[in-house]
Amino acid sequence: MRVRAARFRKMQGCSLRNIAILVGRDEGKITRFIGRLEAKGLIMRDTLERDPRISVIRPTRQGKQVARALAPFLTTFEKSSS
């Protein structure tokens, strides 16, 4: 699964569907993965006011700290995979 590290670092919130499209996986698999990240306190799930059927995923403070710590490794991995 190739993911653009810079795109994830810039995200403030993203729908499950958009995450699935971005990483090239089905929504069911992403939903389960998001559930595990949520249980660890790395992300939080909100719904849109205009459409409560849509879940928006946002990093928690702890999730942002982990993302910052991993960013150099993701960038290096991405460059070596190209």
C-alpha positions as semicolon CSV with decimal commas, in nm:
position;residue;x (nm);y (nm);z (nm)
1;M;0,000;0,000;0,000
2;R;0,174;0,315;-0,122
3;V;0,065;0,627;0,057
4;R;0,179;0,981;0,000
5;A;0,311;1,088;0,340
6;A;0,283;1,459;0,261
7;R;-0,089;1,429;0,180
8;F;-0,162;1,263;0,514
9;R;0,040;1,520;0,707
10;K;-0,165;1,802;0,552
11;M;-0,505;1,645;0,619
12;Q;-0,721;1,807;0,885
13;G;-1,006;1,563;0,840
14;C;-1,103;1,310;0,579
15;S;-1,398;1,083;0,508
16;L;-1,362;0,707;0,523
17;R;-1,444;0,688;0,154
18;N;-1,170;0,935;0,062
19;I;-0,917;0,748;0,275
20;A;-1,013;0,422;0,103
21;I;-0,967;0,583;-0,238
22;L;-0,638;0,746;-0,138
23;V;-0,481;0,420;-0,016
24;G;-0,650;0,193;-0,270
25;R;-0,839;-0,030;-0,026
26;D;-1,208;-0,109;0,023
27;E;-1,409;0,087;0,278
28;G;-1,473;-0,217;0,498
29;K;-1,102;-0,277;0,550
30;I;-1,044;0,094;0,619
31;T;-1,335;0,101;0,867
32;R;-1,180;-0,184;1,068
33;F;-0,837;-0,021;1,060
34;I;-0,982;0,315;1,168
35;G;-1,160;0,138;1,455
36;R;-0,826;0,007;1,582
37;L;-0,664;0,353;1,558
38;E;-0,963;0,504;1,737
39;A;-0,938;0,246;2,018
40;K;-0,573;0,346;2,065
41;G;-0,668;0,713;2,091
42;L;-0,488;0,819;1,772
43;I;-0,791;0,941;1,581
44;M;-1,148;1,050;1,643
45;R;-1,453;0,998;1,429
46;D;-1,705;1,279;1,375
47;T;-2,008;1,311;1,151
48;L;-2,081;1,597;0,914
49;E;-2,362;1,828;1,020
50;R;-2,491;1,849;0,664
51;D;-2,490;1,469;0,623
52;P;-2,467;1,258;0,939
53;R;-2,415;0,942;0,731
54;I;-2,062;1,059;0,651
55;S;-1,788;0,993;0,907
56;V;-1,493;1,230;0,910
57;I;-1,169;1,110;1,061
58;R;-0,943;1,353;1,246
59;P;-0,621;1,292;1,436
60;T;-0,617;1,345;1,812
61;R;-0,336;1,535;1,980
62;Q;-0,164;1,201;2,044
63;G;-0,223;1,099;1,681
64;K;-0,060;1,419;1,557
65;Q;0,243;1,354;1,778
66;V;0,278;1,002;1,639
67;A;0,239;1,130;1,282
68;R;0,511;1,392;1,335
69;A;0,743;1,126;1,477
70;L;0,679;0,889;1,185
71;A;0,691;1,150;0,906
72;P;1,066;1,123;0,835
73;F;1,043;0,742;0,816
74;L;0,740;0,752;0,584
75;T;0,913;1,001;0,354
76;T;1,228;0,784;0,343
77;F;1,022;0,471;0,277
78;E;0,826;0,646;0,003
79;K;1,145;0,764;-0,170
80;S;1,302;0,419;-0,155
81;S;0,985;0,260;-0,296
82;S;0,979;0,483;-0,605
